Amino acid sequence: MAAPSRPLGAALETRRPRALDAALWAIALVLVAAGGIQLAALLDELAGPMSAGIHHDFLAFYAAGKLVLEGRPSELYDAGALTAIQRSVIPFPVGANGYMPFINPPFAAVAFAPIAALPAQLARVAWAALSLAMLVLAGLWMARPLPVLQRVATTLLVALSFPAYHSLAEGQWSAAMLLAGVAALWAARRGSWGLAGLFLAAWWLKPQLVLLPLVALALDRRWTAVGWTVLGGVALVVASLPFVGVGIYLQYAGYLVAVGLSHFNGAGAVARSVWQGDLATTEGLNGLFVGYLGQAQVTLVDVLWGVLSIALVLLWLVAAWFERPRFDSLPGRRMIAAGIGIVLLVNPNLFIQDTVLVFLLLPALWPLPAGTYWRETIGMAILAAVVLLDQPLGTHLFTLALLAIVVALCASAIASSPRGVANRIRA
């Protein structure tokens, strides 16, 4: 009489995965369709000349590349020189400063010079095409563990995500940094720490993003990775010296400090600063507090950012004592993923385009149990899509969700560790 209960239970167990799988595919299709609409809008935007719209970051890179080509590298951080070139493309003030400042290292201007040799509109199209290719390659690399259809879907979810679209529209470096991050994780997983360091050196494009990874590698005594990351950065500088000289790097050091401080003095809301912008549109912890308290609340925002940033780093360090970050165990991989999340959260300049780096949590967590990697992929795609809602609503749901994920990953690593409280209780 009890025999029929088994087939019924088995049927229920079969239905649940099928229902979940159908739901995941439905979400994936909706996100890919939304990404397709964004891509169509981007293609329409790229087809015409640049206008006084909302996507102007490309102007900074184009102007910097032009200055290198024209033999004027000493003016890379000069507002007048940048404005003059940018007004030749768009004859109107743009951005909070009235022009788009170049805040990347001088070697970035050298790297962009070949593209800046093209007419502005063609240069923008060429850079967008190259960036899209890097996004696709990063997506394919992340999707390697998945079956073919899921692999295709994952690639599209990454390359057509809202942060990816924004990076392409702005002409930012985010695609290159995502690809470099995936490559660095791949090399580290294989034990090629020197190669991992070389790939990570690409993150010197935005120095605030490379500092915490270097500290984490040093704490883990991965000196080979630390050394090659530093040497890679030095190589980028040395390779650029024939084109820009030494002096501009001394100028950049002071400029970088001033730009960094501007993120903590109101960025123009209280008094004019070197860099000005709407910090409420950033997706890091400072953006969260500015969004809720206002950009003029400088002291309160800075204190809250500092306290929560320190608390997150301490939480990670405590969790790392329980479970060492490593690739050969799931708790260890959770620690790596949590570290990536913290790097993004404490970044004071985490604008929309760089939130695409949240996809790095996927290769950090792999390998996962069967089916879990696909679910995590959809989860990361949803998280990236939330950024689109944050902008008009000012909710900072992305920041809050990533904060919760980081805390959960650290807590999970602690609980599953032989040293963890839960394991001690069970023992």
C-alpha positions in Angstrom: 0.0 0.0 0.0 2.9 2.3 0.6 4.6 1.7 -2.7 2.8 4.4 -4.7 4.3 7.1 -2.5 7.7 6.6 -4.1 6.7 7.4 -7.6 4.7 10.4 -6.4 7.6 11.7 -4.4 10.0 11.2 -7.4 7.6 13.0 -9.7 7.5 16.0 -7.3 11.2 16.0 -7.1 11.4 16.0 -10.9 8.9 18.7 -11.3 10.7 21.1 -9.0 14.0 21.2 -11.0 12.0 21.4 -14.3 10.0 24.4 -13.0 13.1 26.1 -11.7 14.9 25.4 -15.0 12.0 26.9 -16.9 11.9 30.0 -14.7 15.7 30.5 -15.1 15.4 30.3 -18.9 12.5 32.7 -18.8 14.6 35.2 -16.8 17.5 34.7 -19.1 15.4 35.3 -22.2 13.9 38.5 -20.8 17.4 39.9 -19.8 18.9 39.0 -23.2 15.9 40.6 -25.0 16.4 43.8 -22.9 20.1 43.7 -23.7 19.2 43.4 -27.4 17.1 46.5 -27.2 20.0 48.4 -25.5 22.4 47.2 -28.1 20.1 48.4 -30.9 19.9 51.8 -29.1 23.7 51.9 -28.9 24.1 51.1 -32.6 21.7 53.9 -33.4 23.7 56.2 -31.2 27.1 55.2 -32.7 25.7 55.7 -36.2 25.5 59.4 -35.8 27.9 62.1 -34.6 28.4 62.6 -30.9 25.9 65.0 -29.4 25.4 66.8 -26.1 23.6 63.8 -24.6 24.6 61.7 -21.6 27.6 59.5 -22.8 30.8 61.6 -22.8 33.5 59.6 -21.1 35.0 58.7 -24.5 35.9 62.3 -25.0 38.4 62.1 -22.2 40.2 59.1 -23.7 40.0 60.5 -27.2 41.4 63.9 -26.2 44.2 62.2 -24.1 45.2 60.1 -27.1 45.2 63.2 -29.4 47.5 65.0 -27.0 50.0 62.1 -27.1 49.8 62.0 -30.9 50.4 65.8 -31.1 53.4 65.5 -28.8 51.7 67.4 -25.9 51.7 64.7 -23.2 52.5 67.3 -20.5 48.9 68.6 -21.0 47.1 65.3 -20.3 45.7 66.7 -17.0 45.3 70.3 -18.2 41.6 71.3 -18.3 42.2 73.8 -21.1 44.0 71.4 -23.4 41.4 68.7 -23.0 38.5 71.1 -23.4 39.8 72.5 -26.6 40.0 69.0 -28.2 36.7 68.0 -26.8 34.9 71.1 -28.1 36.2 70.3 -31.6 34.0 67.2 -31.3 31.0 68.5 -29.3 30.9 72.4 -29.2 29.1 72.4 -25.8 30.0 72.0 -22.2 29.6 68.4 -21.0 29.8 66.8 -17.6 29.9 68.4 -14.2 33.2 70.1 -15.0 32.1 71.4 -18.4 34.5 69.0 -20.0 35.4 65.3 -19.4 38.6 65.1 -17.3 41.2 62.3 -18.0 41.9 60.6 -14.7 43.7 57.4 -15.9 47.5 56.9 -15.9 49.5 58.3 -18.8 50.1 54.8 -20.2 46.3 54.6 -20.8 46.6 57.7 -23.1 49.4 56.0 -25.0 47.4 52.8 -25.4 44.5 54.9 -26.8 46.6 57.0 -29.2 46.2 54.6 -32.2 42.4 54.8 -31.9 42.6 58.6 -31.4 44.4 58.8 -34.8 40.9 58.1 -36.3 38.2 60.7 -36.7 36.3 61.0 -33.5 33.1 59.2 -34.6 35.0 56.4 -36.3 37.3 56.1 -33.2 34.3 55.7 -31.0 32.8 53.0 -33.2 36.2 51.2 -33.3 36.6 51.3 -29.6 33.1 50.1 -29.0 33.6 47.2 -31.4 36.9 46.2 -29.7 35.3 46.5 -26.2 32.3 44.4 -27.3 34.7 41.7 -28.5 36.4 41.7 -25.1 33.1 41.4 -23.4 32.1 38.4 -25.5 35.4 36.7 -24.9 35.1 37.3 -21.2 31.6 35.8 -21.3 32.7 32.8 -23.2 35.5 32.2 -20.9 33.2 32.3 -17.8 30.7 30.1 -19.5 33.1 27.2 -20.4 31.9 24.8 -17.6 28.3 25.0 -18.9 26.4 23.1 -21.6 26.3 24.7 -25.1 22.9 26.5 -24.8 23.7 27.8 -21.3 27.1 28.8 -22.6 25.6 30.9 -25.3 23.1 32.4 -22.9 25.8 33.3 -20.4 27.9 35.0 -23.0 24.9 37.1 -24.0 23.9 37.9 -20.4 27.4 39.3 -19.8 27.9 41.1 -23.1 24.4 42.6 -23.2 24.1 43.4 -19.5 23.2 47.0 -18.6 26.7 47.7 -17.1 28.3 46.4 -20.3 26.0 48.5 -22.5 26.9 51.6 -20.4 30.6 50.8 -20.7 30.3 50.6 -24.5 28.3 53.8 -24.7 30.7 55.7 -22.5 33.8 54.2 -24.1 35.2 53.1 -20.7 37.9 50.5 -19.9 35.5 48.2 -18.1 35.5 45.4 -20.7 39.3 45.2 -20.7 39.4 45.0 -16.9 36.7 42.3 -16.9 38.6 40.2 -19.4 41.9 40.8 -17.5 40.1 39.7 -14.2 38.8 36.5 -15.7 42.3 35.7 -17.1 43.9 36.4 -13.7 41.5 34.1 -12.0 42.0 31.4 -14.6 45.8 31.6 -14.2 45.7 31.6 -10.4 43.4 28.5 -10.4 46.1 26.7 -12.5 48.8 27.8 -10.0 50.4 30.2 -12.6 50.7 33.0 -10.1 53.2 35.0 -12.2 50.8 35.0 -15.1 47.9 35.9 -12.8 49.9 38.9 -11.6 50.6 40.0 -15.2 46.9 39.9 -16.0 46.0 41.7 -12.9 48.5 44.5 -13.8 45.9 45.7 -16.3 43.9 46.9 -13.3 46.5 49.7 -12.8 44.2 51.5 -15.3 42.2 52.3 -12.2 44.7 52.0 -9.2 42.0 52.0 -6.6 40.8 48.6 -7.8 44.2 46.9 -7.7 45.3 47.9 -4.2 43.1 45.5 -2.1 43.9 42.5 -4.4 47.6 43.2 -3.8 47.1 43.3 -0.1 45.1 40.1 -0.1 47.8 38.4 -2.2 50.5 39.6 0.1 48.6 38.3 3.2 48.4 34.9 1.5 52.1 35.2 0.7 51.6 35.0 -3.0 54.7 37.0 -3.6 55.1 35.9 -7.1 51.7 37.3 -8.0 52.4 40.5 -6.1 55.8 40.9 -7.8 54.5 40.3 -11.3 51.5 42.7 -10.8 53.9 45.4 -9.7 56.4 44.6 -12.5 53.6 44.6 -15.0 52.6 48.1 -13.9 56.2 49.2 -14.1 56.4 47.7 -17.6 53.4 49.7 -18.7 55.0 52.9 -17.4 58.4 52.1 -19.0 56.8 51.3 -22.4 55.0 54.6 -22.3 58.0 56.8 -21.4 59.2 57.4 -25.0 55.8 58.9 -25.7 55.0 60.8 -22.6 58.2 61.2 -20.6 58.8 60.9 -16.8 57.5 64.3 -15.7 53.9 63.6 -16.5 53.9 60.6 -14.1 55.0 62.9 -11.3 52.2 65.2 -12.3 49.8 62.3 -12.4 50.7 61.2 -8.8 49.6 64.6 -7.4 46.6 64.7 -9.7 45.5 61.2 -8.6 45.6 62.2 -4.9 43.6 65.3 -5.7 41.0 63.3 -7.6 40.8 60.7 -4.9 40.3 63.4 -2.2 37.5 65.0 -4.3 35.4 61.9 -3.7 35.6 62.6 0.0 35.1 66.4 0.0 31.8 66.6 -1.7 33.0 66.4 -5.3 31.9 70.0 -6.0 28.8 70.0 -3.9 30.3 72.1 -1.2 33.3 73.8 -3.0 34.9 73.4 -6.4 37.3 70.5 -6.6 39.7 68.9 -9.1 37.1 66.3 -10.1 33.4 67.0 -9.9 30.5 64.6 -10.3 27.3 63.2 -8.9 28.4 60.7 -6.3 24.8 59.5 -5.8 25.1 57.8 -9.2 28.0 55.6 -8.0 27.3 52.1 -6.8 29.8 51.7 -4.0 29.3 52.4 -0.3 29.9 56.1 -0.7 27.3 56.3 -3.4 24.9 54.5 -1.1 25.3 57.0 1.7 25.4 60.0 -0.6 22.2 58.8 -2.2 20.4 58.6 1.1 22.0 61.6 2.9 22.9 64.0 0.1 26.3 65.0 -1.3 26.6 68.0 0.9 26.8 65.8 4.1 30.5 65.3 3.6 31.6 64.4 7.1 28.8 62.0 7.9 29.2 60.2 4.5 32.9 59.9 5.0 32.6 58.5 8.5 29.9 56.0 7.5 32.0 54.9 4.4 35.1 54.5 6.5 33.4 52.6 9.3 31.6 50.2 7.0 34.6 49.7 4.7 36.8 48.8 7.7 34.1 46.6 9.1 33.9 44.7 5.8 37.6 44.2 5.5 37.8 43.0 9.1 34.9 40.6 8.5 36.8 39.2 5.5 40.0 38.9 7.5 38.2 37.1 10.3 36.5 34.8 7.8 39.9 34.2 6.1 41.3 33.0 9.5 38.5 30.4 9.6 38.8 29.5 5.9 41.8 30.4 3.8 41.0 31.8 0.4 41.9 29.1 -2.1 40.6 27.4 -5.2 40.5 23.8 -4.1 37.5 24.1 -1.8 34.1 25.7 -2.1 34.4 27.7 1.2 37.8 28.9 0.0 36.4 30.0 -3.3 33.6 31.8 -1.5 36.3 33.9 0.3 37.8 34.8 -3.1 34.4 35.9 -4.4 33.7 37.9 -1.2 37.0 39.7 -1.6 36.1 40.7 -5.1 32.8 42.0 -3.8 34.5 44.1 -1.2 36.9 45.6 -3.8 33.9 46.8 -5.7 32.0 48.1 -2.6 34.8 50.2 -1.1 35.7 51.7 -4.5 34.8 55.4 -4.2 34.5 55.7 -8.0 32.3 52.7 -8.8 30.2 54.1 -11.6 27.7 52.0 -13.6 30.2 50.7 -16.2 32.5 49.1 -13.6 29.7 47.2 -12.0 30.2 44.7 -14.8 33.1 43.4 -12.8 30.5 41.8 -10.5 30.5 38.9 -13.0 33.9 38.0 -11.7 32.2 36.3 -8.8 31.2 33.5 -11.2 34.7 32.3 -12.2 35.8 32.9 -8.6 33.2 30.4 -7.3 33.6 27.7 -10.1 33.5 24.7 -9.8 30.1 24.4 -8.2 27.7 21.5 -7.9 25.7 20.5 -10.9 23.2 23.1 -12.0 24.4 25.6 -9.3 26.7 27.5 -11.7 23.9 28.2 -14.1 21.7 29.5 -11.2 24.5 31.7 -10.0 24.9 33.0 -13.5 21.3 34.1 -13.6 21.7 35.6 -10.2 24.6 37.7 -11.2 22.8 38.8 -14.4 19.8 39.9 -12.3 22.2 41.8 -9.9 23.7 43.6 -12.9 20.3 44.4 -14.3 19.3 46.0 -10.9 21.8 48.8 -11.7 19.3 50.0 -14.4 16.7 50.5 -11.7 19.0 52.2 -9.3 19.7 55.1 -11.6 16.2 56.6 -11.9 15.0 55.4 -8.5 18.1 56.1 -6.5 17.5 52.9 -4.5 21.1 51.5 -4.6 19.6 48.0 -4.6 22.8 46.8 -6.3 25.0 48.0 -3.5 22.7 46.6 -0.8 22.4 43.3 -2.6 26.2 43.0 -3.1 26.7 43.9 0.5 24.4 41.1 1.6 26.1 38.7 -0.7 29.6 39.5 0.7 28.4 39.1 4.3 26.6 35.8 3.4 29.7 34.4 1.6 31.9 35.3 4.6 29.4 33.8 7.1 29.1 30.7 5.0 32.9 30.2 4.8 33.1 30.6 8.6 30.3 28.2 9.2 31.6 25.5 6.9 35.2 25.7 8.2 36.5 23.1 10.7 37.2 26.1 13.0 33.6 27.5 12.5 31.2 27.9 15.3 28.5 25.7 13.7 31.0 22.8 13.2 32.2 23.2 16.8 28.6 22.9 18.0 28.0 19.8 15.9 31.2 18.3 17.2 
